[in-house]
Amino acid sequence: MNPVPARCRFTRPADWIAARIARLPQAWLLRLGALLAGLGAPLLRRRRRIAARNLELCFPELDRAARERLLRETLRDTVTGALETLRAWFAPADALRGLYAVEGLEHLARARAAGRGVLLVTGHLTHFELAGRVLGDASGQPVSLLARRHNDPCLDRWIDAARRRAFSSTIAKKDKAALLDALRGGAAVMYLGDQDFSYHNAFVPFFGVAASTLTALPGLLAESGAVALPVWMQRLADGSYRLRIEPQWAGWPGGDPTADAARYMAELEAVVREAPSQYLWVHRRFKTRPPGEPDPYA
């Protein structure tokens, strides 16, 4: 066996720290998220600017004080989401017991009984990886995750190994062949199509702003024979989670890639409006613009 490179030896202490965070009582984890968000404010300046701009674009009806309050809540929930991700990866099942309620498991069970693959359509909610872990635990069968690979090989190896504690497999975001193979084999795969895309895209409304959105989802369903089940999770005021699985949207996909992408973003927007601070506003969702429009983050 090849020795671990010296620069990659952070993984053992990282596992130790992450495992202890993952076992924290929920109230402590939420307090830690709030504390770290406050202490880390100087390190989050760039992300804060991006989130502030996104909120300005998407919530023009809010006055400055309300948007500032939402921005603080967003940064807190973004940092907390990182801790929730560690919980997803490292927590034993008993540490999650009693923390969540799941609705709509029958839709997933029906698809699996029919031998069909499932695209679990969701969005970049701050705790989406915890949602995948919860869904696997609740259904008794871990799901797979379509995920971006990291440029740093040490970090990528650590994250992938951690994810495999929670997911049955990870599939590289651009590896269409592997995704189709998994779906044709009956896998259930978490799918997030709400990041900025500059290829196979269409500009559709998201909070009233033209957002470059991937149009590949209907084609994946047609090629694989899979079903698309929307999956949404929200952290409630008492710190518990409600996860709901919906049936595939009626009349969707309808054959028009742009209209189908617009429906996806409209459904996601409705969910985000229920708990706006639990969305990942710190990424540049509107970076790619229609011809002639300036970059809103410049």
Summary of the structure (lengths in Angstrom):
residues: 298
radius of gyration: 19.1
end to end distance: 47.7
largest distance: 59.4
contacts: 922
relative contact order: 0.16
helix: 51%
strand: 16%
